[in-house]
Amino acid sequence: MTDKAITIWQELGFCSTPYHTHPLKPTDDDVLLHVARTRESAEFLTQIEHVGGGITIISGDVGLGKTSFLNVHQRLLAANQAGVALRLLINHDITGVTADDTAESLARHLTFNLVSSIVKECVAKQQPVPKEAERIQKWMSHESKRSHVGGSIQILGSGFSAEHGSSETPIDDMRLENWKNILGLLVAEAKTCLGLHGVIIAIDNTETLPIDELVKILMSYRDTLFVVDDIWWIIIGRKNLYSQIANRDPRVSQRILGSGIELRPLNSEELHELVEKRIRGLRIDSPGRKKPAKSPLSPQIHKLLYAASCGQPRYMLKAADDLFRAILVDVRIKLTKENQGLLGSGMINKALRSELVDDQVPDTLAEPMLRKRAIDALRSRGLSDIQVNALRIVAASGPTQVEARAKAGRGSRATDEALALLEAADLIVKIEQLGGSRHVLKGDAWICNHYGDWNKLSGPVDTLL
């Protein structure tokens, strides 16, 4: 009989890494992992409680948990635990925008994922898939495996027929009006067969497109897809998305409920709560374990990573996971050398545990690794002298851009370009405030500054610490 494989996380008392960064799902288990955003939740649910559907925007900086926020509220709505008298179909397969999307290709993806959500809901409730939804899914699934050949669908007014006929339209020639009619049919079927008030359709990762291209697509949906009754559209994207849309085309923003839900960065207490909820939620019972599993990294390391994250959960979680894996890599290298490359089952887990103190990576091991990884990461980016100087100026006082240019002693254009590149590289964050804006360090740049390692950005990394 084959022995059951034990992962390092199971060895430490977890079913998987508590530092995972993928969005929470619309499930009861993941709802328990969510850190409540009371004001944003109240605003979102108030906007959702609009008869007949509508458009809501969820926006904010990258990594704040916008998709998780939506998924948790989808589950609360479905479970009648949101204080809203609406039963809406969960968008199980949220559509992410890609850089080469057109209005028509995005409409196609949105339609396919709505069908998929209907099918998943029917399977979960152990009831037959509605007839037309099943036929549309088969047609679209079949055509997705083919490249611009064959395949057709017949549109008759607001109805749909999968049967071939004289009015067939190839899938690649489908217009927005066609997709609007199919969406209307699917919504009507979902309401009738599943006993719902409507459906949620989310458009995620809209920051993938330049804002002007996004607004152009939304404008094309204004009098097509967005007029279908009983669809609650959720548009997820960049910070201040509503304002950017309104500034470019008020005709689009006038269709949006409210002025958007802007997610703020989490504070230190909320990020601590986020980690603790994951620690508790992902623990597993083990007969040989005398006490519950604890966080693999210490509270001190979490505080450092929080400070470096600028309140963005995804950065903190990924940095923690990367740090733990880096320590595991070092353990594996050391063990491989000691055993001439021959490692038996369970040896890595046992060796890692020997490095831990009370099931936790000691700070004396974690902090040097954190410093080394930050220096290594900054050096690998090949920053110019101007960019490094700009980082050090921001570190010194968190100045406004005007002050930064003056202190840098360089032309405003060169400094602005350096700051823009550093912001795009996620090494600084621009904070708007009264009297102007200022930049603060983020991520590896913050860690490098915290340990005073600016002068160590050259030379072999292994000799730095």
C-alpha positions as CSV (number, residue, x, y, z in Angstrom):
1,M,0.0,0.0,0.0
2,T,1.4,3.4,-1.0
3,D,2.0,5.9,1.9
4,K,0.0,9.1,1.7
5,A,2.1,12.0,0.7
6,I,2.3,14.8,3.2
7,T,3.0,18.3,2.0
8,I,5.0,20.8,4.1
9,W,1.8,22.7,4.9
10,Q,0.1,19.6,6.2
11,E,3.2,18.9,8.2
12,L,2.7,22.3,9.8
13,G,-1.0,21.7,10.4
14,F,-2.7,23.4,7.4
15,C,-4.6,22.0,4.4
16,S,-2.8,24.6,2.2
17,T,-0.7,27.8,2.4
18,P,-2.5,30.4,4.5
19,Y,-0.7,33.0,2.3
20,H,-2.5,32.2,-1.0
21,T,-3.3,35.2,-3.1
22,H,-6.1,33.9,-5.4
23,P,-9.5,35.6,-4.9
24,L,-11.9,34.3,-2.4
25,K,-14.7,32.2,-4.0
26,P,-18.5,32.7,-3.5
27,T,-18.6,29.8,-0.9
28,D,-19.5,29.6,2.8
29,D,-16.0,28.6,3.7
30,D,-14.4,31.6,1.9
31,V,-16.9,34.0,3.4
32,L,-15.4,33.1,6.8
33,L,-12.0,34.2,5.5
34,H,-13.2,37.7,4.5
35,V,-12.3,40.8,6.5
36,A,-15.5,42.9,6.7
37,R,-15.5,46.3,5.0
38,T,-18.6,47.7,6.8
39,R,-18.9,51.0,4.9
40,E,-18.1,49.6,1.5
41,S,-20.5,46.7,2.0
42,A,-23.3,49.0,3.0
43,E,-22.7,51.2,-0.1
44,F,-22.5,48.1,-2.4
45,L,-25.7,46.5,-1.1
46,T,-27.6,49.8,-1.2
47,Q,-26.7,50.1,-4.9
48,I,-27.5,46.5,-5.6
49,E,-30.9,46.9,-4.1
50,H,-32.3,48.4,-7.3
51,V,-35.2,46.8,-9.1
52,G,-34.6,45.6,-12.6
53,G,-30.8,45.5,-12.5
54,G,-28.2,48.2,-13.1
55,I,-24.5,48.9,-13.3
56,T,-22.2,49.1,-10.2
57,I,-18.5,49.8,-10.2
58,I,-16.0,48.4,-7.7
59,S,-12.6,50.1,-7.9
60,G,-9.4,50.5,-6.1
61,D,-5.7,49.9,-6.2
62,V,-4.3,46.6,-7.5
63,G,-4.3,43.9,-4.8
64,L,-6.9,45.3,-2.5
65,G,-9.3,42.3,-2.9
66,K,-11.9,43.7,-5.2
67,T,-12.8,40.4,-6.8
68,S,-12.9,38.7,-3.3
69,F,-15.2,41.6,-2.1
70,L,-17.7,40.8,-4.9
71,N,-17.6,37.0,-4.5
72,V,-18.2,37.2,-0.8
73,H,-21.2,39.5,-1.3
74,Q,-22.5,37.2,-4.1
75,R,-22.5,34.4,-1.6
76,L,-24.2,36.5,1.1
77,L,-26.9,37.6,-1.3
78,A,-27.5,34.0,-2.5
79,A,-27.7,32.8,1.2
80,N,-30.2,35.6,2.1
81,Q,-27.7,36.9,4.6
82,A,-27.1,40.4,3.1
83,G,-30.3,42.1,4.2
84,V,-31.4,42.5,0.6
85,A,-34.6,41.0,-0.7
86,L,-33.1,39.9,-4.0
87,R,-32.1,36.4,-5.1
88,L,-29.5,36.7,-7.8
89,L,-27.6,34.1,-9.8
90,I,-24.0,33.9,-8.6
91,N,-21.5,34.8,-11.4
92,H,-19.4,31.7,-10.8
93,D,-17.1,32.3,-13.8
94,I,-16.2,36.0,-13.7
95,T,-15.0,37.4,-17.1
96,G,-11.6,39.1,-17.1
97,V,-10.9,41.6,-19.8
98,T,-7.9,40.8,-22.0
99,A,-5.7,43.3,-23.9
100,D,-7.0,42.2,-27.3
101,D,-10.7,42.2,-26.4
102,T,-13.2,44.0,-28.6
103,A,-16.8,44.8,-27.6
104,E,-18.0,41.7,-29.5
105,S,-15.4,39.3,-28.2
106,L,-16.0,40.4,-24.6
107,A,-19.7,40.0,-25.1
108,R,-19.1,36.5,-26.3
109,H,-17.1,35.7,-23.2
110,L,-19.7,37.2,-20.9
111,T,-22.5,35.2,-22.5
112,F,-20.5,31.9,-22.3
113,N,-19.7,32.5,-18.6
114,L,-23.3,33.3,-17.9
115,V,-24.4,30.0,-19.4
116,S,-21.6,28.3,-17.4
117,S,-22.9,29.9,-14.2
118,I,-26.5,28.7,-14.9
119,V,-25.3,25.2,-15.5
120,K,-23.2,25.2,-12.2
121,E,-26.2,26.5,-10.2
122,C,-28.4,23.8,-11.6
123,V,-25.8,21.1,-10.8
124,A,-25.5,22.4,-7.3
125,K,-29.3,22.3,-6.8
126,Q,-29.6,18.9,-8.5
127,Q,-32.0,20.1,-11.1
128,P,-32.0,19.9,-14.9
129,V,-30.3,22.5,-16.9
130,P,-32.8,24.8,-18.8
131,K,-33.3,23.6,-22.4
132,E,-32.1,26.7,-24.2
133,A,-29.2,27.3,-21.8
134,E,-28.0,23.7,-22.5
135,R,-28.3,24.2,-26.2
136,I,-26.5,27.5,-26.2
137,Q,-23.7,26.1,-24.1
138,K,-23.2,23.1,-26.5
139,W,-23.2,25.5,-29.4
140,M,-20.7,27.9,-27.9
141,S,-18.5,25.1,-26.5
142,H,-18.3,23.5,-29.9
143,E,-17.4,26.7,-31.6
144,S,-14.8,27.7,-29.1
145,K,-12.7,24.6,-30.3
146,R,-12.9,25.8,-33.9
147,S,-11.1,28.7,-35.6
148,H,-13.4,31.1,-37.5
149,V,-15.1,28.3,-39.4
150,G,-18.6,27.1,-39.5
151,G,-20.9,27.4,-36.5
152,S,-24.1,29.5,-36.6
153,I,-26.9,30.6,-34.5
154,Q,-30.3,31.8,-35.5
155,I,-31.6,35.0,-33.9
156,L,-35.3,35.8,-34.3
157,G,-36.1,39.1,-32.5
158,S,-35.4,38.4,-28.8
159,G,-35.6,34.7,-29.3
160,F,-33.0,32.1,-29.9
161,S,-32.9,28.8,-31.9
162,A,-30.0,26.4,-32.1
163,E,-31.6,24.8,-35.1
164,H,-30.1,25.6,-38.5
165,G,-32.2,27.7,-40.7
166,S,-32.2,30.3,-43.4
167,S,-31.3,33.2,-41.0
168,E,-28.1,31.7,-39.6
169,T,-25.4,34.0,-38.3
170,P,-21.8,32.6,-37.9
171,I,-20.5,33.0,-34.4
172,D,-17.7,35.2,-35.5
173,D,-20.2,37.6,-37.2
174,M,-22.4,37.9,-34.1
175,R,-23.2,41.6,-33.4
176,L,-23.9,43.1,-30.0
177,E,-27.6,43.1,-30.8
178,N,-27.4,39.3,-31.2
179,W,-25.6,38.9,-27.9
180,K,-28.2,41.2,-26.2
181,N,-31.0,38.9,-27.4
182,I,-29.3,35.8,-26.2
183,L,-28.5,37.3,-22.8
184,G,-32.2,38.3,-22.5
185,L,-33.3,34.7,-23.2
186,L,-30.8,33.3,-20.7
187,V,-31.9,35.7,-17.9
188,A,-35.5,34.9,-18.5
189,E,-34.7,31.1,-18.3
190,A,-32.7,31.6,-15.1
191,K,-35.5,33.5,-13.5
192,T,-38.1,31.0,-14.4
193,C,-36.2,27.7,-13.8
194,L,-34.2,28.8,-10.8
195,G,-36.7,31.1,-9.1
196,L,-34.4,34.1,-9.2
197,H,-34.9,37.9,-9.6
198,G,-32.0,38.1,-12.0
199,V,-28.3,37.5,-12.6
200,I,-25.0,39.0,-11.7
201,I,-22.5,39.5,-14.6
202,A,-19.1,40.9,-13.6
203,I,-16.4,42.4,-15.9
204,D,-13.1,42.1,-14.1
205,N,-9.5,43.4,-14.8
206,T,-10.8,46.4,-16.8
207,E,-7.4,48.1,-16.0
208,T,-6.0,45.8,-18.7
209,L,-7.4,48.2,-21.3
210,P,-6.5,51.9,-21.7
211,I,-9.3,53.9,-20.1
212,D,-10.4,55.4,-23.5
213,E,-10.7,51.9,-25.0
214,L,-12.7,50.7,-22.0
215,V,-15.1,53.7,-22.2
216,K,-15.6,53.0,-25.9
217,I,-16.6,49.4,-25.1
218,L,-18.9,50.5,-22.3
219,M,-20.5,53.1,-24.6
220,S,-21.2,50.4,-27.2
221,Y,-23.0,48.4,-24.4
222,R,-25.0,51.3,-23.2
223,D,-27.9,50.7,-25.7
224,T,-27.3,47.0,-26.2
225,L,-26.2,44.7,-23.4
226,F,-26.8,47.2,-20.6
227,V,-30.5,47.5,-21.5
228,V,-31.3,43.8,-20.8
229,D,-33.6,43.7,-17.8
230,D,-32.7,42.0,-14.6
231,I,-28.9,41.9,-15.1
232,W,-26.8,43.4,-12.3
233,W,-23.6,44.4,-14.0
234,I,-20.5,44.7,-11.9
235,I,-17.5,46.5,-13.4
236,I,-14.2,45.9,-11.5
237,G,-11.2,48.1,-12.2
238,R,-8.6,50.7,-11.4
239,K,-8.7,53.4,-8.7
240,N,-11.2,56.2,-9.3
241,L,-12.7,54.3,-12.2
242,Y,-16.1,56.0,-12.0
243,S,-14.5,59.5,-12.1
244,Q,-12.4,58.5,-15.1
245,I,-15.4,57.2,-17.0
246,A,-17.5,60.3,-16.1
247,N,-14.8,62.7,-17.3
248,R,-14.6,60.9,-20.6
249,D,-18.2,60.2,-21.4
250,P,-21.1,61.2,-19.1
251,R,-23.5,59.2,-21.2
252,V,-21.9,56.1,-19.7
253,S,-21.5,57.3,-16.1
254,Q,-25.2,58.4,-16.1
255,R,-26.2,54.7,-16.4
256,I,-24.1,53.7,-13.3
257,L,-25.7,53.4,-9.9
258,G,-24.2,55.8,-7.5
259,S,-20.6,56.9,-8.0
260,G,-18.9,53.6,-7.6
261,I,-17.5,51.6,-4.6
262,E,-14.0,52.6,-3.9
263,L,-12.1,50.1,-1.8
264,R,-9.5,51.6,0.6
265,P,-6.3,49.9,1.7
266,L,-6.7,47.8,4.9
267,N,-5.2,49.1,8.1
268,S,-2.8,47.1,10.2
269,E,-5.5,45.6,12.4
270,E,-7.5,44.5,9.4
271,L,-4.5,42.8,7.8
272,H,-3.7,41.1,11.0
273,E,-7.3,39.9,11.1
274,L,-7.0,38.7,7.5
275,V,-4.0,36.5,8.4
276,E,-5.5,35.2,11.6
277,K,-8.7,34.2,9.8
278,R,-6.7,32.2,7.3
279,I,-4.7,30.6,10.0
280,R,-7.9,29.4,11.8
281,G,-9.8,28.6,8.6
282,L,-7.1,26.4,7.0
283,R,-6.0,24.5,10.1
284,I,-6.5,20.7,9.9
285,D,-6.8,18.3,12.8
286,S,-3.9,15.9,13.4
287,P,-4.0,13.1,15.9
288,G,-0.3,13.7,16.8
289,R,-0.5,17.5,17.1
290,K,-0.7,18.7,20.7
291,K,-1.7,22.3,19.9
292,P,-3.3,24.2,17.0
293,A,-1.1,25.2,14.1
294,K,0.2,28.8,14.3
295,S,1.3,31.3,11.6
296,P,4.5,30.1,9.9
297,L,5.9,33.6,10.1
298,S,6.0,35.7,13.3
299,P,3.8,38.7,14.0
300,Q,6.9,40.9,13.7
301,I,7.5,39.7,10.1
302,H,3.8,40.3,9.3
303,K,4.2,43.8,10.6
304,L,7.1,44.5,8.4
305,L,5.4,43.1,5.3
306,Y,2.3,45.1,6.2
307,A,4.3,48.3,6.3
308,A,5.8,47.5,3.0
309,S,2.4,46.6,1.4
310,C,0.8,50.1,1.7
311,G,-2.3,48.3,2.9
312,Q,-2.6,45.9,-0.1
313,P,-3.4,42.3,1.1
314,R,-2.2,40.6,-2.1
315,Y,1.3,42.0,-1.8
316,M,1.6,41.1,1.9
317,L,0.3,37.5,1.3
318,K,2.5,36.9,-1.7
319,A,5.6,38.4,0.0
320,A,5.0,36.1,3.0
321,D,4.5,33.1,0.8
322,D,7.6,33.9,-1.3
323,L,9.7,34.4,1.9
324,F,8.6,31.1,3.3
325,R,9.3,29.3,0.0
326,A,12.8,30.9,-0.2
327,I,13.6,29.5,3.3
328,L,12.4,26.1,2.1
329,V,14.6,26.4,-1.0
330,D,17.6,27.0,1.3
331,V,16.7,24.0,3.4
332,R,16.4,21.9,0.3
333,I,19.8,23.0,-1.1
334,K,21.5,22.4,2.3
335,L,20.0,18.9,2.6
336,T,20.8,18.0,-1.0
337,K,24.4,18.8,-0.5
338,E,24.6,16.9,2.8
339,N,23.0,13.8,1.2
340,Q,24.8,13.9,-2.2
341,G,21.5,14.6,-4.0
342,L,19.6,11.6,-2.6
343,L,16.6,12.7,-0.6
344,G,14.1,10.3,0.9
345,S,10.4,10.9,1.4
346,G,9.7,13.3,4.2
347,M,13.3,14.4,4.6
348,I,12.6,18.0,3.5
349,N,9.7,18.3,5.9
350,K,11.7,17.0,8.8
351,A,14.7,19.2,8.0
352,L,12.5,22.3,7.8
353,R,10.9,21.5,11.1
354,S,14.4,21.4,12.6
355,E,14.8,25.0,11.6
356,L,11.6,26.2,13.2
357,V,11.1,27.3,16.7
358,D,7.7,26.3,18.1
359,D,6.4,25.6,14.5
360,Q,7.4,29.1,13.4
361,V,10.3,30.5,11.3
362,P,12.5,32.4,13.8
363,D,13.0,36.1,13.0
364,T,16.8,35.5,13.0
365,L,16.3,33.3,9.9
366,A,13.4,35.2,8.3
367,E,14.7,38.8,8.5
368,P,18.1,38.2,6.8
369,M,16.3,36.3,4.0
370,L,13.8,39.2,3.7
371,R,16.6,41.7,3.3
372,K,18.5,39.5,0.8
373,R,15.4,39.0,-1.3
374,A,14.6,42.7,-1.4
375,I,18.2,43.7,-2.5
376,D,18.3,40.9,-5.0
377,A,14.9,42.0,-6.5
378,L,15.9,45.6,-6.8
379,R,19.2,44.8,-8.4
380,S,17.5,42.5,-10.9
381,R,15.4,45.4,-12.1
382,G,18.4,47.3,-13.4
383,L,17.3,50.6,-11.9
384,S,19.1,53.7,-13.3
385,D,20.9,56.2,-11.1
386,I,18.1,58.7,-11.5
387,Q,15.5,56.0,-10.4
388,V,17.6,55.0,-7.3
389,N,18.1,58.6,-6.4
390,A,14.3,59.2,-6.7
391,L,13.7,56.3,-4.4
392,R,16.1,57.6,-1.8
393,I,14.5,61.1,-2.0
394,V,11.0,59.6,-1.4
395,A,12.5,57.6,1.4
396,A,14.0,60.6,3.1
397,S,10.8,62.7,3.4
398,G,8.0,61.4,1.3
399,P,8.0,64.6,-0.7
400,T,5.7,66.0,-3.3
401,Q,6.8,65.6,-6.9
402,V,7.8,69.3,-7.0
403,E,10.0,68.9,-3.9
404,A,11.4,65.7,-5.3
405,R,12.5,67.4,-8.5
406,A,14.2,70.2,-6.6
407,K,16.0,67.8,-4.3
408,A,17.1,65.6,-7.2
409,G,18.7,68.6,-8.9
410,R,17.5,67.3,-12.2
411,G,15.0,68.4,-14.9
412,S,11.4,67.9,-14.0
413,R,10.8,65.7,-17.0
414,A,13.5,63.2,-16.0
415,T,12.2,63.0,-12.4
416,D,8.6,62.7,-13.5
417,E,9.6,59.9,-15.8
418,A,11.6,58.2,-13.1
419,L,8.6,58.5,-10.6
420,A,6.2,57.2,-13.2
421,L,8.4,54.1,-14.0
422,L,8.8,53.4,-10.3
423,E,5.1,53.7,-9.7
424,A,4.4,51.3,-12.6
425,A,7.0,48.9,-11.1
426,D,5.1,48.9,-7.8
427,L,8.0,50.3,-5.9
428,I,6.3,53.6,-4.9
429,V,2.6,54.5,-4.4
430,K,1.2,58.0,-5.1
431,I,-1.0,59.3,-2.4
432,E,-3.4,62.2,-3.0
433,Q,-3.7,64.7,-0.2
434,L,-4.7,68.3,0.4
435,G,-2.2,70.6,-1.2
436,G,-0.9,68.1,-3.7
437,S,0.3,64.5,-3.8
438,R,3.2,62.6,-2.4
439,H,4.9,59.3,-3.0
440,V,5.7,56.6,-0.4
441,L,7.9,53.6,-0.8
442,K,6.4,50.1,-1.3
443,G,7.5,46.5,-1.4
444,D,11.2,45.8,-1.9
445,A,12.1,49.5,-1.9
446,W,10.5,50.0,1.5
447,I,12.3,46.9,2.9
448,C,15.6,48.1,1.5
449,N,15.1,51.5,3.1
450,H,13.9,50.0,6.4
451,Y,17.2,48.2,6.8
452,G,19.3,51.0,5.3
453,D,20.6,48.9,2.4
454,W,20.7,51.5,-0.4
455,N,24.5,51.2,-0.5
456,K,24.2,47.5,-1.0
457,L,22.6,47.5,-4.4
458,S,25.9,46.5,-6.0
459,G,28.2,43.6,-5.5
460,P,27.4,39.9,-4.9
461,V,24.2,39.5,-2.9
462,D,25.5,36.6,-0.9
463,T,28.1,38.8,0.7
464,L,25.8,41.6,1.7
465,L,24.3,40.2,4.9
